[in-house]
Amino acid sequence: MATNGGLPSNGLSHYNPTPLLSQRVQKWKPPGIQSLLPLESAPGVISLIVGKPNPECFPFSGLSITLKGSDERLELSETDIRDAFQYALLPGGLPDLRKWFERFQVKLHNPGHPDASWDCAIGSGSQDLLYKAFQVFTDPGDSVLIDTPAYSGTLGFLYADGHDLVELFSDAEGLNPQEVERALATWPADKSRPRVLYTVPTGSNPTGRSCTKERKIDILRLAKKYDFLIFEDDAYYFLDFQDPETKAPSYLSLEPHINGETGRVLRFDSLSKIVSAGLRIGVLTASPVILQKVNMITSNTNLQTASTSQVLALALLRHWGHAGFLTHASTTSEFYRRKRDVFVAAAERHLKTKATWEVPTAGMFLWINLSLPPGDGRQDSFQVISQHAVAAGVIAVPGVAFMPSRSKTCYIRASFSLVTEEEADEACRRIALLVEHAFAATK
Ligand SMILES: Cc1ncc(COP(=O)(O)O)c(C=O)c1O
């Protein structure tokens, strides 16, 4: 475990995020029953407090896991099987699963500072944790800094709360710190400053861009200068095609070295892209005071992440160990690298005069800038997709879905994760047709 109870360690100070807490999170209280739970284990006490169903009535008697490419079955202990089908009443996740990730995070992100003050909480996918973390640090209508183009799943709930979404544009090197500085240096004195910067630093959805180490360093410095938190949504961290030597370190790992503190970065990881999207397992790494707030929201809303998913994930992770996980991650990223190469080769064959793109170094998306006809109302991939996708026989997501201001754009997001080589070729040929249809429609 990486926590030291919030005390400075290794000369690091621990940033206290309390002044940035939202007003709405202060209204949440732990459910009444929670404070009584420790009394249950007092000697001689017969507990009548928890409304747990009696497992004798559950129809399951066991659970077994078979892994691809092996006849080996993962044996679950009796405790695991019992836990898998019952309420855990642990909003932050099963302790052994949390510990597994805490040790893994130390290995991946904090080797120089094993005592940095952060822990892990498990959520129902990283989406669940993102939503709750925004509840903790924003009130409806607040300004939020957004690495743009942005993941539409986050935009959805930010729109619903009427946030002022401050677009900070990325380029081939990821989020540009000059954009951050520009927005904050000229921030109106009578307007509340943003408390959160949301960014997807590796193989961003939708752009496939990754942020360089130099830029992350500058952004961390700006976080300290302007007092904001960095929500590092690294859902594609393990799908990085770059040599591990050249890959940029995470914000979480850079923070103590750059700012001499920990606690400003909230890191979101996900098993969805690498183990199973259906398990719905996400991990938030953050300071204990933040996790306590997020877990309190969990205990009042969805109670906990599914026990069955956590038990399955834990059995797999114990079987793999850190080394096995990393081997699987490297095989998986190699799989997607090949998919990327195939798709980019198809784009080269069919789209050279019809579009431009950057070759992504991580993730599963190609962000394609269609060369659409100039003129009012025509630079709009949404219109092109809506009008011509069926006739052309191809569909991709229009870029407007990723624009916080919902501005029109010529971009489309093409996902190359599922398509075969033949489909990639045909899809790119048909995207070229889309552009031709758009020109034909102007005549
Ligand atoms: C950038 C990004 N963040 C978060 C998520 C949600 O992931 P999870 O399945 O862990 O909720 C996704 C899913 O597509 C994503 O692309």
The ligand as a Gaussian input file, in Angstrom:
#p B3LYP/6-31G(d) Opt

LIG

0 1
 C      -10.906000       7.726000     -22.855000
 C      -11.845000       6.773000     -22.202000
 N      -12.037000       6.857000     -20.894000
 C      -12.869000       6.023000     -20.245000
 C      -13.576000       5.064000     -20.928000
 C      -14.503000       4.175000     -20.163000
 O      -13.862000       2.980000     -19.872000
 P      -14.477000       1.882000     -18.869000
 O      -14.947000       0.770000     -19.723000
 O      -13.341000       1.526000     -17.970000
 O      -15.595000       2.535000     -18.123000
 C      -13.408000       4.932000     -22.304000
 C      -14.173000       3.928000     -23.060000
 O      -14.254000       3.921000     -24.254000
 C      -12.523000       5.812000     -22.961000
 O      -12.311000       5.759000     -24.284000

